[in-house]
């Protein structure tokens, strides 16, 4: 079943990309390799990811080829998930906002991985570890790196040398196949890797490192065979496995040269259009005709090419292309302007010295407004709609959209009539399992000026609704202790059975009652709630996994789970989860706690770390509604004025009695530029926080983010501060932590000198 790669050049798989370089080559590859179909995500057997792994990553002895650890685990014959292993994304799904799409399920982006290694790898970028190592199992290493910038350490994961080329070619594939998702990259780790453009898509430090790894670890039989298997499943290939040199033509040392499968061929070749294809220009307006371009690109035809058609309705701007134009790629103007409506087709003959090729050109014209097929057809228990589409025939005109059904004898039965100046309209309130029709017209002075063709829309049976909220959850926990629990809501409407199955991998856990915690749950009902948390883990580090929810007859849902186990982050609120629009008071569950927000809400604007921070205005406040247990040794948070607002102050309070009384941590910090503040609290027991914006009007605003509390008597909080009276006159006070903090609103210097405010006197 394994066909030599050269066969794909012979059958024309890569012909459309030949003669291109750099960004044009990358885009042509993108158009070629986007997968036609992908497996369902998960491990439920045939048709799911683990069945794909069974075909692509099974060794002769039946064990799993694990590129992340030396652990040996066996596949099972039913092709379901292997215990203690995860489905690992090379490009983390969190980088594009946890959207479940082709990239999420693409086998080229997925590998079976040891669960522990996958958790420690988390969603960090790939790179070389040349700093502190936090995890190393002999195959996967996680630690600090200067790969991004020599003077700035980031956390990366590094694979073993034998897999570096494999992962590099996976990176090339993802940056090419999914370049259209460039505007979705949103997390800090994602932006370290991608640049949000169609080219180069990857940051320079990334593609330069991947180019080096690809050279050092060339394509082997393992990659070639996996490429063939996935091609058989998805219908697309990884071109960087078939032709490893392609990466150099896009990012490397050959970007000034055109790529050819066989660069030394003397054969007469036309790469586009392909031979014996049908090029259809769709439905057009007769009164407008059609002016378009036909691109031709080829080589080794010295006398160039001539174009001829057998229908004079099709008229080329030029009938001859010379050899230089052909090699560079030439767009030939094509005009099609018939006298009457109808379908038109012609045979295009392309010939040159020793070269002959024929193709078919087709187009249809309507005498009036071309109305197109409906899109966004949806039929669920709560919404039944479609979007009608048509040509913007007369910009600024008022279009009348008539929607109707037909009786058995063809008689029109009006449904609704709409008017709009746009060239599309969403029609709602429809019935399931019903055929609708629509036409579009322009009526002026109560007279029909022009109308369209008729379009039919078949509304299907009601589609079940299966949803879960939230779609991603981030946890923080101390080593050896469980995280707080987060409530998850599942909605299942019009499904065959009101049963939902929930499964996830350790160390994450689920529970219906908050008492018994497991890795699986079975829920019954149309709307169910349950809890999920991070179980106790001794080792510090970042962990990532997925929670799978499934019910009969619909596609399963995936919830992304991430966790940071850190002694200093016993409580870490980043406000990345939880929904609230606007300043009106409401209570929302965020990453680490539930907060009541008044004249405040999370927003992705101005000062923030990662995706969101909280903006407060006027006398706005956020108040923690759930206690942090085990007290607080030290408190940190980021804050600053919103944009150029002046005269903004922020006060911080804590409560140990459930919010009945409050004690000031600091009052009226003058908000300036974005910076980190730190305070020694040394408070045992339950504790909650309150932040208050002190502005004279709603135009006085501040932002705050990343609230962090270490537990009472934690060893790495802000060090014990000497008694201020005894410290007066001293030159410095030590901080045990290595980090730089603000204490009492004053900046600590790199030498860890500390400014403490006592009344109005500053003690150094």
Order of alpha helices (4+ residues) and beta strands (2+ residues): alpha-alpha-alpha-beta-alpha-beta-alpha-beta-beta-beta-beta-alpha-alpha-alpha-alpha-alpha-alpha-beta-beta-beta-beta-beta-beta-alpha-beta-beta-beta-beta-beta-beta-beta-beta-beta-beta-beta-beta-beta-beta-beta-beta-beta-beta-beta-beta-beta-beta-beta-beta-beta-beta-beta-beta-beta-beta-alpha-beta-beta-beta-beta
